[in-house]
């Protein structure tokens, strides 16, 4: 026993001595970091490899850090090559860092693979996740605005949960979706990225030309956005938290008339129409009801919390991300929140085999946000919010409100109280992969993925009577729906790489199988015993049951390949080929091929460029490819039957359910095809201080898919349509990206500019519909012009007197506007035929900008940093429907803008812009669609400005953190525009209805406080 005790003591002693000796080896190492000219570099990041311990150099380039002899120091600084230096026996290090060529060794995602940025032959823009996370947004695409040339991101609405519209190099289709394909970690994930948090993103690559995106074939005609999420890295486990809290501010967009002014305006409007005044003593009405102040919240909170953990070793890496985002509306009802998690794990079983999995559970929930804030402005200010107390007896809680005395606007505060529509979904996405290297330079990769989403929606409309003839719902109503979406994908690729004697090649071949499924069921019933919350169920209702449901599925089978070759990293060629077979088409058109080829030449490596010192890197690129669009319904090759009813018999007759052909089959329908060419150049100048790219592109769409009407003689109903391949269009433009990086002492700065132009032309339209109109014929598309331009009447000011009305006549003396009065709008007889009618409508504006651009600035001084992003859209027009509410009193007693009697024409030469106020408008000043509504929609917006401060290293060590950065930021806090509407960022539901703006939920200024913590 004693021998074991003695051995144990010896072992403890040896361990103690070893520990002491190891502790004794820890020491302080000092040093200085300079550039190749011997100038000190302040702010260089220094980290001990494999740990989160580190420091930064001071203003003179000096540093000091506690190390062990076996440690390796990693030095990194923007614009310089990273450097690793072993500590060994050194006590002082003189470090010289060399300036690097910008991002040439950076690896970016391409379709079904990765490549060095320096080896790209096609048009791909990469944006790092660190740039994205400077904005707190619900959809990551919003943070892309202005950062990627060729990419137009239009918010369209600030509505909680709204998804922005994205156009990559314009659009290629008039009738099908223009949304790009989003691919997350190699898996196509639909057209909405609301489920992603910016903190989860490692990088975003935008594939803009066909040579880059043809590898995705039939769904790539609108461009492809590749998102790579963060995964674990080798090293010590690291925890981080990104927390922000802020509020959005909604100022009243217009000053509306108070009760006294409202009465004065209505009196004048009635008088101008030859009617009796309504209000004998306007002054006695006072200010009236402040509907806006009572019903709209000036501020609404926004929260964004994200927690991450990652780490690993030589054999295993992991990453975990938990995220929560919440945005409330400025109403008393309406909000959107999402919970997402992402868990990934990667294993290196051996040198020749690795595998990984990713699981992404998520949940979104919303109380549906209303969109009637205009009612708070348009309801008359004389009406009180509630009925008199004595009238409320015996009424339910939804009937105690007052009906508008003078307008047909429903009481908005009462509407808000009845808002019970809510919904959401539960979803789970997952993918698993394995990579096998059976022989040197050969890699087989298989990946299987799935995404399953269960959606629900519940709505309840209580019974109420505010006005027995106008504002009521006499029987309550309940609705419930359940949807289930499923998607799975199995992708297999085999890649072989060759490197020998300056020749570098990669050959990839693969196959994919994909399938989508959708099913839904919904039900409605009326007549719940009362409006209480526990009874808002279908089983509690007793009347008018209705149930609907259906299901559908589509699938694609694909074969794909890519060959990449370069010689001496100077001459490049890449070719891709993909064949897609889609269930949306019959056998004769089921399969389609999508090839591409691109070449590049690095001129800067040629001998004749050796004396050109200011050019660090210069490459020319050219590419061609063919893409497809199959975003049409899954059953267009079958005929559809619609349901209707008809009344038979004399008198009241009897109601009979009927069916009719609503759409006709086209067994020859095929892919919409886009051919694309791209010419570009990438450059780096003046020792890495300037880099950028310049590109020209042209896209031609053929076999465009239209829904065409049948001719009248066919016997089919007027609204029976058939999907057909007819027509073509062309788009072309230029884009530029230019960046400048430098430092001056302790100040580091990085300034980037992006610029994009797009011109689109319809080159061929079907003979049966040579003119394509948007809704209500407010837009028009013809051959030789841009699609969807605004189509209406031109105006020529205001008639100031009767003489001007009489002078506006044809050659026979007949008045062109026989009902006009002084103060009415003068419309132009465009075709000069002496009549004013629909033939005088013409092009009055365009929703498409001449160019879009962005300016992105990063500054760092000592421990302070500043980020600013500016976005601009120039040359587009907007239809401002709001003018028809603010300045119009025709047959309406709605409230109007304050000061209208001064702004509107009220005598000769008092206004040449706004017509007179009148309860009658025989001249159709407001009901005739004209350029009166069209305004210049150009704007410049400060998208984001953020000021941060990072705690110094000694403080971090005392509190046990690796990094702690506090920041304040403002998003959308400044917009410069001449547009008088609510929101200049306007989109549309399709190309033919783009650029119309009414009472849109605006993009609101947001002010935030946040902290980034790492430990």
FIRODO-603436 format. One record per residue (C-alpha): z negated, x, y negated; residue in one letter. Coordinates in pm, whole numbers, padded with zeros to 5 digits, always signed. Layout:
BEGIN
ZXYa ...
end
This chain:
BEGIN
+00000+00000+00000x -00092+00286-00233x +00255+00442-00181x +00417+00121-00306x +00185+00119-00610x +00268+00482-00689x +00643+00414-00652x +00614+00111-00878x +00432+00313-01144x +00700+00582-01127x +00976+00324-01163x +00803+00166-01462x +00756+00505-01618x +01120+00598-01567x +01232+00261-01709x +01002+00304-02009x +01130+00656-02079x +01490+00540-02043x +01427+00252-02283x +01262+00484-02534x +01550+00729-02506x +01800+00447-02560x +01607+00323-02861x +01596+00673-02987x +01977+00688-02974x +02016+00403-03226x +02087+00549-03566x +02245+00484-03900x +02603+00595-03947x +02758+00618-04291x +03112+00655-04410x +03382+00582-04663x +03711+00392-04628x +04017+00482-04836x +04388+00400-04835x +04669+00647-04773x +04651+00755-05139x +04282+00832-05119x +04181+00524-05320x +03856+00360-05199x +03890+00019-05034x +03613-00230-05120x +03553-00533-04901x +03677-00381-04572x +03524-00569-04276x +03349-00342-04024x +03226-00479-03693x +03078-00326-03379x +03328-00412-03107x +03212-00683-02868x +02935-00802-03102x +02900-01007-03419x +02712-00726-03595x +02886-00567-03890x +02907-00506-04262x +03162-00460-04544x +03237-00166-04774x +03104-00161-05127x +03302-00117-05449x +03342+00258-05378x +03450+00205-05016x +03114+00320-04877x +02945+00161-04578x +02636+00201-04364x +02564+00042-04026x +02316+00084-03739x +02496+00190-03419x +02463+00349-03076x +02673+00646-02962x +02872+00430-02721x +02972+00179-02989x +03323+00138-03127x +03368+00036-03490x +03649-00205-03582x +03790-00185-03937x +04002-00470-04078x +04136-00547-04424x +04410-00780-04548x +04740-00594-04573x +04628-00297-04361x +04654-00210-03994x +04338-00279-03796x +04160+00036-03680x +03914+00114-03399x +03698+00430-03419x +03443+00542-03151x +03104+00642-03293x +03031+00917-03038x +02829+01195-03207x +02945+01129-03563x +02702+01066-03846x +02962+01027-04122x +03313+00883-04094x +03607+00933-04329x +03837+00641-04255x +04196+00624-04381x +04362+00282-04338x +04739+00247-04339x +04916-00044-04504x +05086-00269-04252x +05399-00475-04248x +05292-00835-04295x +05234-01015-03968x +05511-00832-03782x +05290-00788-03478x +05147-01137-03510x +05210-01351-03204x +05318-01710-03266x +05380-02008-03043x +05736-02098-02952x +05850-02365-02711x +05705-02293-02365x +05591-01947-02460x +05483-01702-02728x +05662-01428-02918x +05602-01166-03183x +05680-01293-03529x +05894-00984-03580x +06114-01087-03286x +06193-01441-03403x +06559-01533-03441x +06507-01893-03552x +06331-02081-03832x +05960-02108-03751x +05679-02135-04005x +05328-02043-03896x +05009-02156-04069x +04675-02023-03950x +04380-02245-03877x +04169-02060-04135x +04408-02186-04403x +04389-02542-04270x +04010-02566-04257x +03971-02512-04632x +04042-02885-04667x +03820-03162-04531x +04071-03419-04408x +04090-03680-04138x +04436-03573-04023x +04518-03199-04006x +04875-03258-04125x +04740-03338-04472x +04622-02977-04502x +04977-02859-04425x +05114-03002-04749x +05271-02736-04969x +05199-02454-04722x +05518-02470-04511x +05866-02462-04667x +06095-02732-04535x +05805-02962-04454x +05748-03266-04674x +05409-03427-04617x +05367-03761-04796x +05017-03908-04787x +05148-04256-04866x +04796-04396-04866x +04435-04282-04895x +04329-04564-04664x +04057-04446-04421x +04234-04340-04105x +04581-04339-04263x +04833-04101-04112x +05064-03914-04353x +05441-03926-04325x +05601-03594-04228x +05968-03511-04285x +06094-03175-04165x +06406-03083-04362x +06466-03444-04457x +06561-03699-04195x +06833-03736-03935x +06826-04108-03852x +06851-04434-04046x +06704-04668-03787x +06492-04464-03548x +06163-04287-03609x +06172-03982-03837x +05838-03844-03715x +05836-03496-03566x +05719-03423-03214x +05361-03294-03202x +05278-03060-02914x +04913-02961-02867x +04850-02668-02632x +05186-02725-02469x +05140-03102-02427x +05341-03359-02632x +05078-03581-02798x +05264-03852-02987x +05313-03886-03362x +04957-03903-03496x +04712-03612-03514x +04409-03812-03627x +04233-03708-03308x +04229-03340-03413x +03979-03169-03640x +04104-02880-03854x +03818-02662-03725x +03965-02684-03374x +04300-02534-03474x +04391-02171-03416x +04740-02202-03562x +05023-02444-03636x +05387-02349-03586x +05661-02571-03727x +05994-02541-03543x +06245-02638-03810x +06593-02558-03684x +06772-02647-03364x +06768-02293-03225x +06387-02314-03227x +06336-02674-03118x +06629-02742-02880x +06402-02633-02596x +06233-02976-02649x +06566-03156-02621x +06580-03529-02671x +06269-03559-02888x +06326-03265-03122x +06576-03402-03376x +06301-03451-03635x +06151-03107-03576x +05861-02994-03361x +05505-02909-03465x +05319-02686-03219x +04939-02683-03246x +04739-02417-03067x +04367-02490-03044x +04092-02230-03032x +03988-02086-02697x +03719-01843-02594x +03745-01469-02651x +03581-01176-02477x +03252-01075-02636x +02909-01200-02719x +02863-01576-02730x +02909-01691-03088x +02791-02017-03240x +02921-02165-03562x +02882-02478-03770x +03103-02615-04046x +02937-02894-04240x +03055-03079-04549x +02944-03388-04732x +03114-03541-05030x +03233-03852-05200x +03559-04002-05313x +03587-04147-05661x +03793-04454-05748x +03825-04521-06117x +03954-04857-06227x +04332-04797-06242x +04399-05031-06536x +04197-05189-06813x +04249-05559-06770x +04199-05830-07027x +03847-05970-07060x +03790-06344-07083x +03857-06368-07458x +04174-06158-07450x +04292-06335-07135x +04268-06670-07311x +04459-06534-07613x +04739-06397-07393x +04767-06720-07195x +04781-06923-07516x +05062-06705-07651x +05250-06718-07320x +05231-07098-07312x +05333-07120-07676x +05638-06896-07616x +05737-07131-07332x +05710-07436-07563x +05390-07557-07394x +05052-07652-07534x +04779-07391-07568x +04504-07415-07308x +04207-07244-07472x +04102-07382-07813x +03835-07115-07877x +03901-06791-07685x +03624-06602-07864x +03363-06834-07717x +03444-06708-07364x +03306-06360-07432x +03360-06079-07184x +03362-06301-06874x +03321-06180-06516x +03355-05812-06432x +03513-05862-06091x +03590-05493-06047x +03239-05381-06126x +03089-05638-05889x +03318-05588-05591x +03454-05231-05586x +03241-04922-05524x +03319-04636-05758x +03222-04376-05498x +03257-04375-05121x +03110-04104-04897x +03295-03868-04665x +03131-03655-04396x +03277-03382-04178x +03061-03196-03925x +03188-02948-03669x +03001-02729-03418x +03159-02459-03203x +03046-02213-02937x +03265-01952-02772x +03241-01630-02577x +03319-01466-02248x +03370-01148-02055x +03645-00977-01862x +03655-01255-01603x +03569-01573-01790x +03608-01712-02142x +03494-02046-02278x +03498-02251-02598x +03321-02573-02691x +03384-02780-03003x +03203-03097-03115x +03331-03277-03425x +03246-03580-03630x +03436-03720-03927x +03352-04030-04128x +03522-04187-04428x +03416-04510-04596x +03632-04730-04813x +03558-04831-05170x +03512-05191-05057x +03186-05323-04919x +03367-05336-04585x +03596-05085-04420x +03538-04741-04275x +03682-04499-04022x +03501-04252-03804x +03600-04027-03519x +03411-03825-03261x +03599-03551-03080x +03505-03282-02834x +03711-03002-02687x +03596-02790-02397x +03808-02507-02259x +03749-02253-01987x +03974-01964-01879x +03931-01740-01575x +04083-01405-01483x +04041-01404-01104x +04244-01086-01064x +04514-00890-01242x +04775-01116-01087x +04618-01462-01116x +04446-01657-01394x +04372-02022-01462x +04220-02249-01721x +04127-02605-01807x +04082-02801-02126x +03913-03139-02163x +03933-03342-02485x +03726-03664-02489x +03747-03854-02816x +03650-04177-02981x +03776-04344-03296x +03624-04657-03448x +03702-04851-03761x +03609-05155-03958x +03950-05253-04084x +03981-05161-04451x +04125-05443-04663x +04405-05388-04912x +04351-05647-05182x +04180-05453-05458x +04447-05590-05690x +04276-05929-05657x +03974-05788-05839x +04210-05718-06129x +04434-06025-06115x +04183-06306-06072x +04103-06464-06407x +03791-06321-06579x +03662-06666-06676x +03571-06773-06323x +03220-06681-06201x +03170-06524-05858x +02958-06806-05713x +02947-07180-05741x +02660-07322-05947x +02340-07316-05744x +02322-07692-05729x +02665-07704-05559x +02569-07457-05287x +02338-07691-05101x +02465-07773-04752x +02738-07507-04757x +02759-07217-04515x +02728-06861-04645x +03106-06821-04675x +03159-07134-04885x +02920-07067-05173x +03178-06880-05378x +03369-07020-05673x +03739-07088-05655x +03943-06934-05938x +03964-07179-06228x +04317-07087-06328x +04489-06870-06062x +04585-06891-05698x +04415-06558-05630x +04152-06601-05362x +03802-06497-05459x +03806-06127-05358x +03432-06091-05316x +03435-06390-05082x +03722-06233-04887x +03529-05910-04852x +03231-06102-04713x +03457-06252-04444x +03598-05920-04325x +03514-05884-03954x +03818-05709-03811x +03715-05397-03621x +03869-05180-03356x +03894-04839-03201x +03966-04656-02883x +03821-04429-02616x +04048-04153-02492x +04050-03853-02264x +04309-03578-02265x +04300-03291-02021x +04520-03012-01898x +04491-02741-01637x +04709-02439-01580x +04749-02148-01346x +04942-01826-01402x +05052-01609-01114x +05214-01265-01141x +05353-01207-00791x +05531-00889-00897x +05537-00677-01209x +05684-00850-01516x +05728-01184-01336x +05502-01473-01438x +05490-01818-01283x +05300-02079-01483x +05224-02434-01379x +05047-02683-01605x +04954-03044-01547x +04835-03260-01834x +04729-03614-01899x +04621-03835-02187x +04466-04176-02131x +04364-04408-02411x +04188-04745-02399x +04214-04937-02729x +04038-05249-02840x +04052-05480-03139x +03821-05766-03234x +03868-06010-03519x +03672-06311-03632x +03762-06553-03910x +03471-06784-04004x +03518-07140-04118x +03472-07194-04491x +03581-07425-04770x +03590-07281-05121x +03867-07514-05233x +03972-07808-05017x +04339-07778-05108x +04390-07407-05141x +04117-07168-05024x +03979-07269-04689x +03971-07224-04313x +03841-07541-04157x +03806-07411-03804x +03683-07064-03712x +03884-06829-03498x +03824-06535-03263x +04070-06275-03137x +04038-05990-02888x +04289-05743-02750x +04281-05454-02505x +04557-05193-02473x +04590-04909-02228x +04819-04612-02287x +04875-04344-02028x +05075-04023-02025x +05108-03739-01778x +05314-03422-01780x +05379-03156-01519x +05549-02840-01640x +05649-02536-01436x +05804-02220-01579x +05905-01883-01439x +05941-01591-01682x +06073-01242-01614x +06047-00965-01874x +06240-00638-01888x +06169-00334-02106x +06376-00019-02054x +06543+00243-02275x +06531+00030-02590x +06645-00284-02410x +06400-00574-02414x +06475-00903-02244x +06296-01215-02130x +06436-01483-01903x +06256-01814-01865x +06344-02116-01654x +06148-02431-01596x +06124-02800-01524x +05910-03084-01659x +05824-03434-01550x +05677-03682-01797x +05581-04046-01780x +05438-04294-02031x +05277-04624-01947x +05161-04908-02169x +04999-05241-02099x +04818-05490-02315x +04650-05826-02309x +04515-06032-02596x +04364-06372-02643x +04276-06609-02924x +04073-06930-02943x +03941-07158-03215x +03629-07363-03256x +03314-07158-03208x +03000-07376-03255x +02891-07168-03558x +02966-06839-03736x +02672-06641-03601x +02743-06297-03463x +02633-06355-03099x +02884-06640-03060x +03193-06448-03172x +03332-06442-02820x +03636-06603-02660x +03419-06792-02411x +03224-06951-02694x +03539-07101-02853x +03660-07440-02738x +04009-07505-02877x +04368-07378-02878x +04350-07098-02620x +04640-06852-02624x +04688-06544-02408x +04960-06280-02422x +05022-05966-02220x +05289-05729-02102x +05352-05378-01972x +05618-05112-01990x +05686-04756-01883x +05932-04478-01956x +05989-04135-01809x +06182-03813-01864x +06282-03542-01621x +06393-03213-01775x +06526-02871-01681x +06510-02591-01935x +06580-02225-01981x +06573-01947-02238x +06712-01595-02254x +06589-01355-02523x +06726-01007-02568x +06691-00732-02825x +06803-00374-02846x +06581-00124-03026x +06399-00417-03189x +06699-00424-03418x +06964-00649-03264x +06851-00983-03125x +07002-01279-02944x +06826-01586-02803x +06982-01875-02614x +06818-02191-02483x +06943-02479-02272x +06772-02803-02184x +06889-03101-01983x +06700-03430-02019x +06725-03739-01804x +06565-04049-01961x +06481-04386-01813x +06586-04546-02142x +06953-04508-02048x +07162-04617-01752x +07319-04371-01510x +07637-04310-01709x +07438-04179-02008x +07104-04092-01850x +07149-03716-01876x +07221-03510-02186x +07232-03137-02256x +07080-02964-02560x +07191-02601-02602x +07115-02352-02877x +07188-01992-02967x +07055-01766-03241x +07098-01403-03343x +06916-01163-03574x +06975-00820-03721x +06699-00598-03858x +06899-00422-04129x +06602-00221-04250x +06610-00009-03931x +06967+00105-03988x +07024+00466-04091x +07202+00364-04411x +06879+00193-04527x +06662+00501-04483x +06667+00585-04853x +06573+00236-04971x +06200+00283-05006x +06106-00052-05157x +06226-00246-04847x +05969-00229-04566x +06140-00480-04338x +06456-00690-04373x +06609-00915-04112x +06904-01156-04114x +06910-01460-03885x +07165-01723-03782x +07129-02010-03539x +07304-02315-03398x +07182-02589-03171x +07203-02949-03058x +06911-03191-03057x +06855-03549-02950x +06674-03865-03054x +06579-04131-02801x +06312-04313-03004x +06446-04658-02928x +06296-04940-02718x +06290-04885-02345x +06498-05192-02253x +06802-05183-02479x +07035-05189-02177x +06903-05537-02090x +06935-05864-02279x +06623-06023-02425x +06527-06387-02453x +06337-06514-02755x +06115-06824-02775x +06135-07098-03034x +06102-07476-03061x +06323-07767-03162x +06252-08129-03259x +06454-08385-03063x +06482-08758-03116x +06463-09004-03409x +06174-09025-03654x +05908-08764-03590x +06084-08683-03262x +05932-08466-02996x +05867-08091-03003x +06046-07902-02728x +06002-07535-02647x +06334-07349-02635x +06472-07005-02556x +06766-06818-02703x +06932-06476-02671x +06746-06256-02920x +06909-05924-02831x +07206-05834-02620x +07232-05551-02372x +07442-05242-02421x +07485-05055-02095x +07672-04774-02274x +07394-04688-02521x +07334-04311-02538x +07143-04043-02723x +07156-04000-03097x +07264-03635-03139x +07199-03382-03416x +07387-03054-03454x +07217-02794-03669x +07308-02459-03820x +07066-02227-03993x +07115-01905-04192x +06808-01714-04300x +06657-01386-04401x +06302-01248-04376x +06182-00958-04584x +05881-00744-04669x +05889-00532-04986x +05695-00275-05189x +05456-00147-04923x +05368-00488-04789x +05281-00640-05125x +05567-00893-05117x +05701-01086-04819x +05903-01399-04779x +06202-01580-04640x +06510-01760-04770x +06707-02012-04562x +07007-02244-04575x +07039-02525-04322x +07279-02804-04238x +07224-03090-03994x +07485-03340-03877x +07387-03656-03692x +07642-03837-03478x +07626-04142-03253x +07359-04288-03482x +07185-04584-03325x +07211-04915-03513x +07118-05271-03434x +07445-05451-03510x +07496-05828-03549x +07743-06017-03336x +08037-06172-03523x +08005-06543-03601x +08287-06639-03364x +08093-06495-03067x +07866-06797-03048x +07548-06590-03047x +07271-06674-03296x +07284-06504-03635x +06979-06292-03559x +07098-06174-03215x +07144-05797-03229x +07289-05530-03005x +07191-05163-03011x +07501-04947-03060x +07603-04584-03120x +07795-04584-03448x +07795-04379-03764x +07704-04030-03874x +07519-03853-04154x +07469-03502-04288x +07179-03324-04454x +07163-02977-04600x +06939-02772-04823x +06764-02450-04910x +06409-02338-04858x +06210-02040-04970x +05871-01885-04909x +05744-01598-05123x +05404-01429-05099x +05235-01154-05297x +04929-00967-05167x +04732-00701-05348x +04389-00588-05457x +04250-00442-05777x +03915-00276-05722x +03684-00538-05576x +03932-00819-05641x +04165-00918-05355x +04433-01175-05419x +04706-01351-05228x +04957-01584-05397x +05219-01783-05207x +05499-02011-05325x +05709-02252-05118x +06023-02433-05230x +06248-02682-05047x +06560-02882-05132x +06719-03156-04920x +07043-03348-04980x +07137-03625-04736x +07468-03809-04714x +07591-04094-04495x +07930-03973-04373x +08037-04260-04147x +07917-04617-04104x +08031-04887-03859x +08326-05104-03962x +08129-05421-03896x +07857-05311-04142x +08015-05068-04393x +07715-05128-04617x +07360-05103-04481x +07088-05272-04684x +06714-05241-04682x +06476-05534-04717x +06593-05796-04969x +06896-05573-05044x +06678-05358-05268x +06823-05041-05113x +07179-04966-05013x +07353-04713-04793x +07728-04649-04809x +07956-04372-04693x +07960-04070-04923x +07618-04131-05082x +07256-04074-04998x +07092-04331-04770x +06846-04585-04903x +06911-04552-05276x +06768-04824-05501x +07020-05101-05563x +06980-05342-05851x +07065-05426-06211x +07082-05183-06500x +06904-05276-06820x +06981-05192-07181x +06658-05252-07366x +06529-05577-07517x +06716-05835-07720x +06563-05799-08068x +06726-06106-08220x +06976-06386-08160x +07260-06178-08301x +07222-05927-08019x +07222-06210-07764x +07541-06352-07911x +07702-06007-07913x +07633-05965-07541x +07934-06176-07443x +08264-06142-07262x +08608-06128-07419x +08617-06506-07436x +08289-06527-07625x +08088-06665-07333x +07732-06533-07329x +07655-06305-07039x +07292-06421-07046x +07305-06778-07163x +06931-06841-07114x +06815-06530-07294x +06587-06544-07595x +06482-06269-07836x +06235-06053-07647x +06415-06082-07312x +06568-05793-07117x +06937-05718-07165x +07114-05660-06832x +07435-05458-06808x +07768-05601-06691x +07840-05293-06480x +08180-05391-06345x +08298-05533-06681x +08428-05860-06539x +08261-06068-06810x +08001-06215-06575x +07649-06113-06481x +07598-06161-06109x +07525-05975-05788x +07844-05772-05823x +07683-05590-06114x +07415-05437-05898x +07450-05062-05872x +07259-04746-05792x +06949-04740-06012x +06746-04462-05856x +06668-04254-05550x +06343-04214-05355x +06440-03863-05244x +06312-03564-05445x +06539-03291-05576x +06287-03042-05448x +05931-03011-05324x +05710-02707-05341x +05366-02560-05328x +05159-02282-05479x +04875-02140-05270x +04623-01894-05411x +04342-01698-05246x +04107-01476-05445x +03807-01275-05327x +03567-01080-05544x +03266-00923-05384x +03099-01216-05205x +03281-01489-05397x +03609-01642-05287x +03841-01901-05439x +04115-02106-05273x +04358-02329-05463x +04653-02531-05332x +04903-02711-05555x +05181-02943-05435x +05475-03076-05634x +05751-03330-05579x +06024-03336-05843x +06322-03564-05903x +06235-03867-05692x +06212-04220-05828x +05960-04490-05739x +05983-04867-05761x +05665-04972-05939x +05605-05332-05833x +05272-05328-06017x +05457-05385-06346x +05548-05731-06221x +05177-05815-06209x +05048-05633-06517x +05303-05756-06770x +05430-06084-06627x +05299-06434-06702x +05593-06635-06566x +05453-06942-06390x +05132-06747-06349x +04784-06748-06495x +04686-06423-06323x +04504-06173-06537x +04716-05904-06703x +04670-05563-06860x +04458-05535-07170x +04657-05502-07492x +04959-05685-07350x +05020-05881-07673x +05070-05550-07852x +05272-05382-07577x +05506-05672-07507x +05781-05774-07748x +05633-06001-08015x +05883-05971-08293x +06190-05779-08396x +06160-05404-08323x +05808-05433-08179x +05911-05323-07829x +06222-05213-07645x +06046-05171-07311x +05834-05473-07220x +05973-05827-07256x +05793-06110-07429x +05513-06295-07253x +05615-06642-07144x +05521-06892-06879x +05893-06951-06827x +06147-06679-06752x +06493-06832-06730x +06633-06487-06806x +06474-06350-06484x +06315-06059-06666x +06078-05996-06377x +06236-06174-06081x +06564-05984-06106x +06535-05642-05936x +06638-05391-06199x +06569-05041-06327x +06285-05196-06527x +06079-05133-06214x +06216-04784-06143x +06020-04487-06275x +06034-04112-06239x +05799-04036-05949x +05774-03661-06003x +05423-03523-05984x +05220-03204-05953x +04888-03237-05772x +04599-02998-05728x +04547-03068-05360x +04246-02846-05316x +04029-02602-05505x +03734-02442-05334x +03480-02187-05456x +03268-02012-05195x +02982-01763-05184x +02883-01561-04875x +02529-01435-04834x +02493-01054-04826x +02434-00871-04499x +02062-00788-04556x +01985-01155-04615x +02181-01256-04307x +01990-01009-04093x +01658-01146-04215x +01751-01505-04129x +01927-01418-03803x +02282-01517-03901x +02612-01335-03880x +02775-01532-04160x +02665-01796-04406x +02903-01922-04672x +02831-02204-04916x +03110-02374-05105x +03199-02651-05345x +03543-02803-05345x +03754-03069-05505x +04052-03235-05337x +04320-03428-05528x +04113-03399-05845x +04409-03349-06079x +04751-03515-06076x +05009-03460-06349x +05276-03730-06352x +05464-03962-06582x +05452-04237-06322x +05252-04538-06437x +05173-04682-06095x +04861-04643-05887x +04976-04361-05658x +05280-04129-05688x +05272-04017-05323x +05479-04300-05178x +05644-04326-04838x +05783-04626-04651x +05799-04785-04308x +06152-04647-04258x +06430-04462-04439x +06581-04784-04578x +06255-04895-04741x +06128-04569-04883x +05982-04527-05231x +05841-04873-05305x +05490-04875-05449x +05265-05168-05516x +04889-05189-05497x +04874-04898-05254x +04536-04768-05144x +04548-04448-05353x +04479-04089-05254x +04138-04046-05416x +03975-03744-05579x +03714-03603-05342x +03422-03375-05430x +03246-03186-05151x +02959-02950-05077x +02976-02749-04758x +02849-02458-04555x +03003-02236-04287x +02749-02073-04055x +02800-01824-03772x +02531-01676-03550x 
end
